[in-house]
Structures are given as C-alpha cells and as structure tokens.
Amino acid sequence: MVLIITFILTILLDLTVAVGFGLLLAAALFVNRMSDTLSVEKVLPNRNLREKVTPEVVNPYHDCPQISIYTINGALFFGAVETFETTLTQCIKAKPKLLILRLGNVFVLDATAEVALEKIVETFHKEKGLVLITGLKKQPKEILRKSGLYEKIGEQNFYARTGLAISDAFCISIQKDV
C-alpha cells in the first residue's frame, strides 16, 4: 500500500515529496502495528501447569484481591502506553496490596512508558501498595536506572523469575495483615 501511494505521488508530484510522504506513512503504520502487539493481561498461577501463570484461570469467582499479577508482552512505548496505563489504573482502583508486573517479554521501554510506569508506581505507593517487577530485560532496566525509577521501586523488588516474586508476595501480604 505504501509503495503504491509513493509510486502514484512520484508520477503526480515530485520524487522528493513522494518519498517523504512514503516515509511518514510507513512510520505511522509501523507505530500503529507495534501498538497493536502490546498485551497487558491479568494472570494467576495455574495449578495444572505447575507454577506457571496464565490469564485463563482469572475470572470473577477466581481472583486474588490482595495480589494482582500482570503479564506485559510487546514493546512498551508511546504508541502503546495508553493500554498499559488504562489497565493498571483499573487495577489500582481494586486496591490490592501488591502488584507484580511480569516484564520478561518487554524488550523496549521508552521515556513515555517510563513516565506512565512511574505514575502507576507512585499511585500504588500512595495507596500503601508495593510493586514487584519480574524478568526485566537490559534496555528497560537501563531506562529505569537512568530515570531513577529503579531506585524508587527498590532493588529488592526486582526479581529474575515470577515464582520467587509470588512467594515473597505471599510473605509480604501476610506481614501486612499482622
């Protein structure tokens, strides 16, 4: 489609204008497609899969009110941050004590997404909640370190694997109840 439009503009207008328009159109289509790839799903441990978490087991009758676990898949950038922000803002309204964000499948995090994550963390902390992050890749970790958000969340709240974060979340949840 982009090629056809660029070709037609080359015939009708100047080559420079056609190529510039083609690049802008391609960039817009790229951002649109990348934003469609982001998914933010609430998950729970699935007993049938032995310590794996899946969205299929979450329903109104099977949910944990104290610990919310979300799996984020895809690029977390300005084109997709609205989905991320909307979903997690709704989570905060339910007032869980702990929020576990599984970011193992997020390879790209930009400044807009970092600001959105910071807002979510700050709001969660104001509600006396704790945010745990699992599976953080190199690029997102660098962004969080440079912005200072890594320190705000606290190094002790980052985990390589979700299982350990869930175990610690149960211990933390019990301590908060006492």
C-alpha positions in Angstrom: 0.0 0.0 0.0 2.8 2.4 1.0 4.7 1.6 -2.2 1.6 2.1 -4.4 0.9 5.5 -2.8 4.5 6.5 -3.1 4.6 5.4 -6.8 1.4 7.4 -7.6 2.8 10.5 -5.8 6.1 10.1 -7.8 4.1 10.3 -11.0 1.8 13.1 -9.9 4.2 15.2 -7.8 7.9 15.5 -7.2 10.0 12.4 -6.2 11.2 14.2 -3.0 7.7 14.8 -1.9 6.6 11.3 -2.7 9.5 9.7 -0.8 8.9 12.0 2.2 5.2 11.1 2.3 6.0 7.4 1.9 8.4 7.5 4.9 5.8 9.3 7.0 3.1 6.9 6.1 5.4 3.9 6.7 6.4 5.3 10.2 2.7 5.9 11.1 1.8 2.3 10.0 4.7 0.9 12.0 3.7 2.7 15.2 0.1 1.6 14.7 1.1 -2.1 14.2 3.6 -2.0 17.1 1.0 -0.6 19.5 -1.4 -3.4 18.5 1.1 -6.0 19.6 1.1 -4.9 23.2 -0.9 -7.0 25.6 -1.5 -6.4 29.3 -3.2 -9.5 30.9 -4.1 -10.3 34.5 -2.8 -13.7 35.3 -2.9 -16.2 38.2 -0.9 -19.3 39.0 -2.4 -22.3 37.1 -2.2 -25.5 39.2 -2.4 -27.6 36.1 0.8 -26.1 34.7 2.9 -26.3 37.9 3.8 -22.8 39.0 3.1 -21.2 35.6 0.7 -18.2 35.5 -2.0 -17.9 32.8 -4.8 -15.5 32.1 -7.3 -18.4 31.5 -7.7 -19.0 35.2 -8.7 -15.4 36.1 -12.5 -14.9 36.4 -14.8 -13.1 38.8 -15.0 -16.2 41.0 -11.3 -17.0 40.9 -9.1 -14.0 41.7 -6.8 -12.7 44.4 -7.9 -9.4 45.9 -4.6 -8.8 47.7 -2.1 -9.6 44.9 -2.5 -8.6 41.3 -0.2 -10.2 38.7 0.0 -8.8 35.2 1.9 -10.1 32.2 3.0 -7.4 29.7 4.0 -8.6 26.3 5.4 -6.4 23.5 7.0 -3.0 23.0 6.1 -0.6 25.8 6.4 2.8 24.0 4.4 6.0 23.3 2.2 4.3 20.8 1.0 1.6 23.2 1.3 3.2 26.6 -2.4 4.0 26.8 -3.4 0.3 27.0 -0.8 -0.2 29.7 -1.9 2.8 31.8 -5.6 2.1 31.5 -5.4 -1.5 32.6 -3.1 -0.8 35.5 -5.1 2.2 36.7 -8.2 0.0 36.9 -6.1 -2.5 38.9 -5.2 0.2 41.4 -8.9 1.0 41.9 -9.4 -2.5 43.3 -6.7 -1.7 45.9 -4.6 -4.8 46.0 -1.7 -4.8 48.5 0.8 -6.0 45.9 1.2 -5.6 42.2 3.5 -7.9 40.3 4.5 -6.8 36.8 5.9 -9.5 34.6 8.1 -7.6 32.1 10.1 -10.5 30.7 8.6 -10.1 27.2 9.1 -6.3 27.1 12.3 -5.7 25.1 11.7 -1.9 24.5 10.6 0.7 27.0 10.7 4.4 26.1 10.5 7.6 28.1 6.7 7.9 27.7 6.2 4.4 29.1 8.7 5.1 31.9 6.7 8.1 32.9 3.5 6.1 32.9 5.1 3.3 35.0 6.4 5.9 37.4 2.8 7.4 37.8 1.5 3.9 38.4 4.2 3.1 41.0 3.7 6.5 42.8 -0.1 6.0 42.9 0.3 2.4 44.1 2.7 3.6 46.9 0.3 6.3 47.9 -2.3 3.6 48.4 0.2 1.8 50.7 0.8 -0.9 48.0 4.0 -2.5 46.8 5.2 -3.0 43.2 7.3 -6.1 42.3 8.8 -6.4 38.8 10.0 -9.7 37.3 12.1 -10.6 34.3 13.3 -7.1 33.5 15.5 -7.0 30.3 18.6 -5.0 29.8 17.2 -2.0 27.8 14.2 -1.4 30.1 16.4 -1.7 33.2 18.8 0.9 31.8 15.9 3.3 31.2 14.6 2.8 34.8 18.0 3.3 36.2 18.7 6.5 34.3 15.3 8.0 35.3 15.7 7.0 39.0 12.6 4.8 39.0 14.6 1.7 39.6 15.7 3.1 43.0 12.1 4.4 43.8 10.8 0.9 43.3 13.8 -0.6 45.2 16.3 -3.1 44.0 14.9 -5.7 46.4 11.6 -5.5 44.5 13.1 -6.8 41.2 13.1 -10.5 40.5 14.5 -12.6 37.7 11.6 -15.1 37.9 7.9 -14.7 38.8 7.8 -17.7 41.1 10.1 -16.1 43.7 8.2 -12.9 43.5 4.9 -14.7 44.1 6.4 -16.5 47.1 7.7 -13.2 48.5 4.4 -11.5 47.8 2.5 -14.0 49.9 5.0 -13.5 52.8 4.7 -9.7 52.4 0.9 -9.9 52.3 0.8 -12.0 55.5 3.2 -9.5 57.2 1.0 -6.6 56.2 -2.1 -8.3 57.7 -0.4 -8.9 61.0 
